[in-house]
């Protein structure tokens, strides 16, 4: 029997699968699921890339280019194609604990459209800064989803993604406690992110991206978070000091 590749465009998990069972698990019960089978991986890649671009727009430029992989904890890391809307987040803290800042950037169909930074705190941690950036991305995702635009949120904080999207469900069932007497760190922030994210389950892709490997969105969010820390920006504002990605990337990194 010829090998098949199942490309899932819309589903619980998005990407290319090599078994029908995996494709079913990714799409069953998902409203508006979209998927097709192909005899070659190239055709499956083309289906994902072409249909993620709306008529009249250019396909987004590639910054990922790696295949789908699932962690034991259930997070999907790095997709085989790009979503129409990509939101990158990052947090900075120096020292840790110490002064913090958060940053966020948005790409719409491959074009950089939004630069946000802020939420400086003189006494925070890297994890609180990461969670705050993730919270703002989740808020923003609601806006795009309501417009019918698929969203991918990308964070280099494995802790933040797991705390909100993996561990929280179990913690909630235990009345926001975990095994033993150890408290849950950053509980209020995690609970806020968890509540905001519930309506987005099955509609937004959460992706862990490795830090400082040259992925533009991740690097820009990093620079913005550092600027929020250095400039002590306590609100949440548009970054307008400079809009050239090259010049932003030349700023201090976290």
N, C-alpha and C positions, 0 to 999 in steps of 0.2 A: 504494500500500500504506500502510495506517495505521501511524503511528509507534508503537513499543512502548517501554516502560520496564521494564528488568529489575532487580528489587530483590533483592539478595543479602543475606540475613540472616546466613548462616554461610558463610564461604569464605576463601580466601587474602586477598582484599580485600573489604570489606563496604561496601555503599552502593548507589547507583542507577546503572545503565549504560544506554546507549542503543543498543547493538548486541549481538547474540547472541554474536558472537565475544568481546567483552569479558567478557560474563557467563560464557562457557565457560572463559576463561582464569582467571577468579576462582574457579571452583568445581571444575574438573576435577582429580581426584586428591585432593580434600579430603574426608576422612571425615565423614559427617553433614552435607554441604552442604545449605543450605536457600535456595531462591530461587523467585520467581514472576515472570511477566510481566504487565504492565498496559497499558492504553491511555492512561492519564493519569498524570502525575507525582504528583498528589494521592493517587491510589489506592496508588501505590508507597510514598509517604511514610507513609501510614496503615498499610500492611502492616508496614513496619519498626518504626514506633512502637508499634503495638498488640502485635505478637508478641514484642517485647523485654520485655514486662511479664508477670510470672508471675501466675497466678490468685490473687486475693485481695490483690493489691498495687496501689498507685497508680502510674501512669506517671511516670517521672522528669521533673522540671521542666527546661525547656530552658535551657542556657547556651551552646550552640554556635549552632545554627540556620543553618549554612552548608553548602554542597554539597561533595561529595567532589572532591578535586583530587589529582593525582599529580605529585610532583616528578620531575625528570629522574633523580634518584638512586634512585627507586623507593619513597620513603616516601609513605604516604597521610596527608594532612593534613586534619584537621577533618571529621568525619563528618556525614551528614545526619540522624542520630538518635543517641540516647545508648545506651550499653551498660548492662546491669543493674548491673555493677560498674565504677566508674571510679576510678582511682588517679592522683592528681596528685602530681608531685614537683617539688622546686626546691632549689637550692643558693645559699648566700650566701658572699661573701668580701669583706673590707674591711680593708686595701686588697687589691689583686690583683696578685701573691700576698700572702697574709697570713692573718688569722684566718678560719676557715671554720665553717659549720654547714649541716646538711641538714634538709629538712622533707618531710613526706608527709601527704596526707589521702585518705580513702576515702569514696566515696558508694556506698551500697547501695540500688538502686532509687530514686535521687534524694534519699535521706536521708543527711546527713553522719553517719558512724558512727565514724571513726577519725582521730585527730590524733597524729602521731608526729614526734619531732625529736631531733637529737643529732649525734654524730660530729664534734664540734668538734675542730679542729686549729689550733694556733697558726701553723703554717707549711704552708698549702695554697694551692690556687688555686680559682677559680670552677669550672673544669672538673672538678677532683677532687670538689668538693662536689656538683656535678650528677650525676656518675657514681655516687657513693655513694648518693644518693637513688634513682637509677634502679635500682641493684642491690637495694635493699630492696624496691622496688616489684615487681621481677621475682620475688624470693623470695615475696612475699605473693601474687602472681598464681597461683603453684602451688597454694596453699591453695584459692582460689576455683575454679580449673579442676577440681581433684579433686572438688569438690562439684557440678560441671556448670554453673557459672555463667560466662557469657561475660565477659571482662575487657577493658577498654581502659586502657592506661597513657598518661598525657598529661604531656609534658615541654616546657618552653619552651627547652630546650637542643638546638638543631639539631645541634651537635657531638656530644653524647652519643648521640643516637639514631643518627646516621650511623656513629659509631665502632663501636658495638656491632652494629647491624643491617644496615649496608651495607658498610662498609670491612673489617670483621673477617674476613669469609669469604676475601677476597683476601689479607689479611695472613697468615692461618693457612696458606694454601696456599704462601706464601713463607717458611714457618717464622718467622712473626711479624716480618717485615721489610717495608719498603716501598721503592720505587724510590730509588736513590741511597744515600748513606751516612747520611741523616738518621734518627735513632732515632724510634720511635713513642712519643709522650708518653703518660704514664699507662698504660703497657702492662699492668702487673699488674692494675690495676682493670678495664681493658677486657677482659682475658682472663677474669677472674672473671665479669663480667657476661655475656660471650659464652657461657661454659660453662653458666651458669645458664639462659640464654635458649633454648638449643637445643631442649629438650623442649617449649617453648611455641610454636615456629614453626607457624603455621597455626591457632593456638588463641587467641592474644592479639593485639589490635590495638594497634599503637604509633602514637601521634598527636603531631605537633608542634603546640603551641598558642602563639600569640604572647603575650609577656609584657605584663603591666600594661595589658590592654585591658578589665578589669573582669570577667573570668571568675572566679567565686568560688573554685573549687578551686585555680586557679593563684595567686590572690592570697593565699589562706590558707596554701598551701605556702610561699610567699615569706616571709610573716610568721613562720612557724615556723622556717624556716631561719635567719632573722635572730636570733630568740630563742635558738636553739641556739648561735649564734656569740657573742651578748652574754652569755649565762648560762654559757658554756663547758661545755656538756653534752657530756661525752666519750662516754657510752654511747648507746644507742638506746632512748628512753623515750616513754611516753604523755605528751602535753602536757596537764596538768591545771590549769594556772594559771587558765585561763578557757576555757569551752566555747561561749560565745556567738560565732557568726561575726562579728557586728557589732563586738563588742569586740576580737576578734582582729584584724580588719581595721583597727582604729584604732591598732594597734601600729606600730613602725618598719618600713618597707619596704626591700627591697634595691634 
